[in-house]
Amino acid sequence: MNDARRTREVIRQTDPTLPDGSLNLSGNLPPIVANIFEQRYRVALSKVMTEEQLSALFGSHRFMGTERDRRAGSVFVSRRLGSPPDVNRVVVTNGTQSAIDRLFDSIAGRGGVIAVEELTYPAIKPIAARLGIRVCPVRIDDDGVVPDSFSDVCKRDRPRAFYTLPTLHNPTTATTTLDRRKAIIDTARLNNVQFIEDDIYSILPLDAPPPFAALAPEISWYILGTAKSLSPGMKVAYVVAPDGAAAGHAFWPGVKSTYWMPAPLNAAVTANLILSGHANEIVDSVRLEMEHRHELAQVILDGIPVTTRAGALNLWIRMPRAGTPHLEIARLTQNRNVIVGTGDAFVVGDRLPPEALRIGLGTVLTRDQLSRGLQVVRDAYRSVLKPSLSA
């Protein structure tokens, strides 16, 4: 399959509504490091297919994960938690979204309240709405979650949990500082609030602060998925519960009503990748490719106020003047078959949508395609904002 055809297929899988031939910079996916991923995944798949008893592998559901699955999860999350947690605290799930669904239902339930950042993962709102849960926005700035705002929400709305993306927040790329994390933990303990910590973007940066779950494990539900560091389609995420009993209490009731259990083959191959060390090689390759893409973006978008951080899969471009110039820029890029994201889908509560663009660096297949897409973004930005730039 040639590059152009592979690119069209990647775009189609990301969003089947996009026009054929478009360059999709609206997603927030890691780049496909085809050679290393295919080599390592084929080895892992071959090992599972030749060494596992297939009738046993496929013969039943993989509730909570086998002990080997959970051991792999413990190894994977130890990259962030500092040491491997007890495997009894680990639950293997069918991706981050299904883990969030289960935890929202278990911790808050119908009529409950969960605090979230004022801009949050777009799937959160429909999940909460379906479960009858009210979400309350917590303010964020360039240093992440604002502790005073979290405290105000706790006092006013009495949330059961705080769903948070504290490291390389989506879409702003902000990372909550260590001092703020400690202050937020103090408030959470005082108000009996648990953390549902989505740490999916934390593997690529090398200097991220420790997770809430490392600082306050007794009130934390920690989620680390593979989709943003290994490959989007792997759909395996590991949850670390405060303790083993809590893990069973939260997830076991959902076996008859949700889809959180991973497919046995997928869980087994992912475990093999992690325990063999090959997952580390894939992560290192993704990290290196993202470094190259950040350098490319820095050159092409020179002079445009871009917010991002090392390891981030996206750029966040705030508009230098009020109005809706970001929507005009998005329209102009779409006219040239380059799709970019805006902040509208991330908004929680009644705040106005941010006047900003989210530019994904990993979704397109090659650096050449990224370069062409970023040039279109640059030209559209300069076209719309030229008067203010020259003033």
Disulfide bonds with the S-S distance in Angstrom:
none
